[in-house]
Amino acid sequence: METLEFVIYPDGRVQEKVTGIVGASCEEVTAAIEAQLGRVIAHEPTSEYFAQQTISPSETVNTQATFSDW
């Protein structure tokens, strides 16, 4: 279940917490809301943000070092 939780502090700060969205797609979900709320001071990715991120074959890098390279 996808949830967005907002805590609004007396000084006007807003804390946003996103749960149930895996990967970086949470940034797409919250972009419009954050644009309306104002300046974003910090982002703290959760473990769900890093879950199931795959590397495509074009992003894979193979390296091999030999003593002659040093």
N, C-alpha and C positions, 0 to 999 in steps of 0.2 A: 504494500500500500504506500503510495507516494504522499508525503505530507510536507507542508511548509508551515513552520512555526515562527511567529514574530513576537518579540518582546520589545515593548516601547517603554523607554525609561523616561523619568520626569524631565530630564534635560534635553529630550528630543532624539536621543540616539535610538537606533532600531537595530536589534539583533535578529538575524534571520538564520534559521536552522532548517536544512533540507534533509529528509530521510526517505529511503525507499527508492532512490534514483541511483542507478549504478553508472559509474564512469563520469565523464565530463559533460554529459548531456544536462546535468543540473544547472550548468552555467547558462544554457540556452533557455531553460525554464524560468530562471530568475532574472534574466537580463532586463526584460521590460519592467518588472517590478522595481528592480534596483535603480533604473533610470528615473522612475517617478519618485522614489524615496530621497534621492540626493546622492551626495558623494560617498563612495565606498571607501572605508578606511582600511579594512583588512579582510582577507579571505583565509579560512582555515579548512583545508580539505579534510574530509573524514575518510575512514577506511573504505567506505562505499565508493568514494571517488576513485580510488586506486584499484578497486576490484574489477576483474575480468577485462583489463586493458590488454589488448593483443598487439603484437608487433607484426606488421606485414612484412613479407619477404624483402621488399624493397628497402625496408628500414634496418634489416639485419646487416651487421658489419662483422666480417671475419678478419681477424688480424693474426699475424704470426711474426714473432720477433726472433731473430737469431743473434748470435754474438757479434756478427759483422755489422749489425744495425746499431750497435752501441758505440 
